[in-house]
Amino acid sequence: MPLSAATTVTVRAESNPEKRRALQESLTALLPKWFGRAESNCRYAEQAELLPGWVARLQGRDRGLLLVKPHGAWSAEIYWMAVDPACHRHGIGTALVDTVAAEMRHEGRKLLFAYTLSPDTRNEHYAQTRKFYESRGFFLAVTDHGAEALSDGGHPMAYYVKLLDR
C-alpha cells in the first residue's frame, strides 16, 4: 500500500524492553547496507533491551526506533536509530530525532550526539545518514581515525553533535 504524505507520524517512548528489541531486530534485517555486521547487530539488540527507546508509528505500524544512551547529566547519544526503508523520506527519522531532542532538552541536557561513519569513508548510505543529521541541526565535531574506531569495521568514524540549549 502506498504511503500518503499527509499521514501523521506519532512518536512515543517504549518502556517494554522486549518490544524495543523485537523492533530493533526487525529493522536491522531490513537495512543490511547500514547494519551488515552480525557481531555489531547482536550488541545493538542487547542494548535495545537496556537503553531508553522511542518508537515512531505510521499508518498503525511501528516504522522506526531510536535508542538513547545518556552520558552524564549534560549529554546523550543517539546510540542506534533506524527507519523502515519503505518509509524513508516520510518524516519518521525527523519525528524521532526532534522528539528525543525535546525530551533531552527537557531533562536539562545540552548536547545530543551521534557516532557514524566519517565523511572520509565513501559510502552512499552513510552519506545519506550524515546529510540527515546535518538537516536536523547536527554538525561534525570530531573525526576519529584512531585504532579503536578503525577496529570496528576498519573505517574512520565521526561524532556529530547537536546543541540542545537553543
MIGUPA-170641 format. One record per residue (C-alpha): residue in three letters; x, y, z. Coordinates in steps of 0.001 Angstrom, whole numbers, plus 500000, padded with zeros to 6 digits. Example, Ala and Ser with C-alpha at 12.3 -4.5 7.8 and 13.67 -1.06 7.14 Angstrom:
residues 2
ALA512300495500507800SER513670498940507140
This chain:
residues 166
MET500000500000500000PRO501491503406499053LEU502192505786501894SER500363509091501975ALA502411512223502607ALA499503513509504696THR499724510609507139THR500771511622510644VAL503809510123512329THR503458509604516075VAL506358509018518448ARG506193507509521919ALA508641506247524500GLU508623502434524573SER509055501043528073ASN508887497348527134PRO512442496044526536GLU511250493005524579LYS509264495215522185ARG512270497518521682ARG514492494542520913ALA511994492921518545LEU511584496163516596GLN515349496766516574GLU515974493291515177SER513250493578512525LEU514505496987511343THR518107495743511302ALA517073492897508989LEU515542495411506563LEU518705497566506411PRO521732495382505593LYS523562498293503910TRP523692500046507283PHE523684497068509640GLY525674494337507931ARG527900493155510770ALA526419490308512819GLU528566490949515911SER527581494626515990ASN523915493782515408CYS523967491383518361ARG525374494152520577TYR522727496613519325ALA519935494099520039GLU521199493586523583GLN521333497354524128ALA517762497715522823GLU516656495923525986LEU518673498238528240LEU518567501741526764PRO515624504142526637GLY513899503969523271TRP511322505843521225VAL509128504251518568ALA507639506007515556ARG504320504806514155LEU502933505449510723GLN499649504066509462GLY499207501982512607ARG502573500215512353ASP505859500699514168ARG508212502022511474GLY511179503494513344LEU513174503201516544LEU515700505443518269LEU517744504276521277VAL519388506845523559LYS522453506350525727PRO522729509061528403HIS526251510309529154GLY526207512086532485ALA523855514948533220TRP524711517094530192SER524678514903527113ALA523128511907525435GLU523969509824522388ILE521714508547519660TYR523065505055520172TRP521025503404517406MET518354504604515018ALA516617503070512020VAL513530503601509910ASP511780501013507759PRO513256501600504271ALA509744501515502755CYS509075504651504804HIS512265506624504230ARG511626510298503470HIS508226510283505211GLY509319512278508275ILE509837509341510611GLY513513509968511351THR512822513675511764ALA509974512970514186LEU512171510603516200VAL515148512971516450ASP513009516036517161THR511049514224519874VAL514173512867521536ALA515964516233521286ALA512992517905523003GLU512959515229525714MET516705515535526314ARG516381519334526461HIS513546518930528984GLU515872516732531098GLY518388519592531111ARG520857518064528677LYS522892520431526499LEU524240518073523814LEU522861515271521694PHE525353513409519562ALA525543510577517083TYR528502508390516112THR528595507321512471LEU530969506640509606SER533231509579508824PRO532807511650505663ASP536284510316504814THR534597506968504103ARG532926506851500726ASN529638505117501336GLU526431506429499774HIS524237505037502554TYR526205506726505305ALA526419509894503212GLN522600509895503459THR522867509355507219ARG525235512304507638LYS523064514515505418PHE520050513603507553TYR521811514502510811GLU523039517783509333SER519467518608508252ARG518382518177511891GLY520970520654513183PHE523885518338513932PHE527414519351512952LEU530589517341512543ALA532590517732515759VAL535299515053515612THR536607512577513078ASP538259509551514668HIS540958507759512673GLY542314506001515769ALA542897502289516134GLU539734501745518209ALA537499503368515591LEU539215501503512787SER538862498186514634ASP535067498419514364GLY534807497731510661GLY538039499325509518HIS536593502777508771PRO537154506175510372MET534241507302512493ALA532773510713513246TYR530868512374516068TYR528016514639515036VAL526726516985517745LYS523535518983518192LEU523322521800520735LEU520105521485522738ASP520081524735524708ARG518680526830521875
